[in-house]
Amino acid sequence: MHRASRSGERVGVRKPICRIGIRGGMLRADEGGSAALEFIAVGVLLLVPIAYLVIALGTVQSHALGAEAAARFAARTIANDSASTPGETAAAVASQYGIDSDALDIGVSCAPAASRCPEAGAVVTVTVRAEAELPFVPPVLGLDRIARVPIEATAAHKVSRFGGAG
């Protein structure tokens, strides 16, 4: 028989060392509430890299779309023999996608190789090269120069048989 103390507790009764969970697993009495802390810690450790990956991929995708649009519009500019230069057109389009116009490398070629480019019936090919800088990379130890993704886009447009230079 157990005696009762003045505070109302039974003397001589041991507190249980472990509790049985819903699924029959054993939990120690001192582990109560640690699952929430572990969930938060692991959640933050996984969420931060995933969020950075989404931001970095968005930046690279934006630059890829910008380079492709700049190449396409520059090829159309050459093929239509408009007054603006392909470099101006590519820079204007690329700036709408957040690409620095000074960092663009634009190459133009015509097929078949003719003395004049563009010539009526020729295919004008424009290649635009740029680099996408990954976000939040500090300029420490040259990391900002290493953390760049090269982007290249090519577009071809046929010159009308009535068009061309000359």
C-alpha positions, 0 to 999 in steps of 0.5 A, a space after each residue: 500500500 502506498 502512503 500519501 504525502 502532505 502535498 497529495 502525491 503518493 509516496 513510493 510510486 515511481 514515475 514512468 521512464 518511458 511512454 508508449 506512443 500511438 504506434 507502439 514506439 518507445 519515447 523517453 520522457 526527456 525527448 518531449 517537444 524535440 521533434 518540432 525543433 528538429 523539423 524546423 532546423 532540417 526545414 531551414 537547412 533544406 529550404 535555403 539551398 532550394 530557394 537559392 537554386 530557384 533564384 539562380 535558375 530563374 536568372 540563368 533562364 532569363 538570360 537565356 531567353 534574352 539572348 535568344 530574343 536578341 539573336 532573333 531580332 538582330 537576324 530579322 533586322 539584318 534580313 529586313 535591311 532596316 535602318 538600325 544596326 543589329 548591335 543596337 537591336 540586340 542591345 535594346 532587346 537584351 536590356 529588357 531581360 536584364 543583360 548588360 549590353 556591353 557584355 554581349 558578343 554578337 557574331 553575324 554570318 551569311 550562307 551561302 558565303 557571298 561578297 555582300 551580306 546580306 544578299 537576296 536569298 541568303 540565310 543570315 545567322 546571328 549568334 549572341 553570347 552573354 554570361 549570366 552572373 549567379 546571384 548573391 556571390 560575393 567578390 571575395 577571392 574572385 568568386 564572382 568571376 567564377 560564378 558565371 554561366 555562359 549563354 549562347 543563342 543562335 537565330 537564322 533568318 532568310 533574306 527575301 529574294 527582293 531584299 538585301 544590301 544594295 
